[in-house]
Amino acid sequence: MLKDFKTYQLSLQFYQACLGIKLPRHLKDQLLRASSSIPLNLAEGSAKPTKRDQMKFYFISFGSLRECQAS
């Protein structure tokens, strides 16, 4: 199911791209935590039985994306 979830696949690519970014250690650690949170929350949300439960995790994932944009 996740292989057909385009946003999830893109989030994995984004995480891989973040691995190669040079930043001070404290910023790199935060970026990697936030960028790994995106696919993890998308995956968890996709397994929830109700739209409301899914949306909770998708919003968390979106918040992690915004955190990465601020780095």
C-alpha positions as CSV (number, residue, x, y, z in Angstrom):
1,M,0.0,0.0,0.0
2,L,2.8,2.5,0.8
3,K,4.4,1.9,-2.5
4,D,1.4,3.4,-4.2
5,F,1.3,6.4,-1.7
6,K,3.1,9.0,-3.8
7,T,3.5,11.5,-0.9
8,Y,5.1,8.8,1.2
9,Q,7.5,8.0,-1.6
10,L,8.4,11.6,-2.0
11,S,9.0,12.0,1.7
12,L,11.5,9.1,1.6
13,Q,13.4,10.9,-1.2
14,F,13.3,14.1,0.8
15,Y,14.8,12.4,3.9
16,Q,17.6,10.9,1.7
17,A,18.3,14.4,0.3
18,C,18.5,15.8,3.9
19,L,21.2,13.3,4.7
20,G,23.5,15.0,2.3
21,I,23.0,18.5,3.6
22,K,25.9,20.1,5.4
23,L,24.8,21.9,8.5
24,P,26.1,22.5,12.1
25,R,25.6,19.3,14.1
26,H,22.6,20.7,16.2
27,L,20.8,21.8,13.1
28,K,21.5,18.6,11.1
29,D,20.2,16.5,14.0
30,Q,17.0,18.5,14.1
31,L,16.6,18.4,10.4
32,L,17.0,14.6,10.3
33,R,14.6,14.1,13.1
34,A,12.0,16.3,11.4
35,S,12.6,14.8,8.0
36,S,12.3,11.3,9.2
37,S,9.1,12.2,11.1
38,I,7.4,13.0,7.8
39,P,7.3,9.4,6.3
40,L,6.9,7.8,9.7
41,N,3.7,9.8,10.4
42,L,2.4,9.3,6.8
43,A,2.9,5.6,7.2
44,E,1.2,5.5,10.6
45,G,-1.7,7.7,9.4
46,S,-2.3,5.5,6.4
47,A,-2.9,2.6,8.7
48,K,-5.6,4.3,10.8
49,P,-9.2,3.2,10.3
50,T,-10.9,6.6,10.2
51,K,-10.3,9.7,8.2
52,R,-10.1,11.7,11.4
53,D,-7.4,9.5,12.8
54,Q,-5.5,9.6,9.4
55,M,-5.7,13.4,9.3
56,K,-4.2,13.8,12.7
57,F,-1.0,12.0,11.5
58,Y,-1.0,13.8,8.2
59,F,-1.1,17.1,9.9
60,I,1.8,16.1,12.2
61,S,3.7,15.1,9.1
62,F,2.9,18.5,7.5
63,G,4.1,20.2,10.6
64,S,7.4,18.3,10.4
65,L,7.8,19.5,6.8
66,R,7.3,23.1,7.9
67,E,10.0,22.5,10.5
68,C,12.4,21.4,7.8
69,Q,11.6,24.4,5.7
70,A,12.6,26.6,8.7
71,S,16.0,24.9,9.1
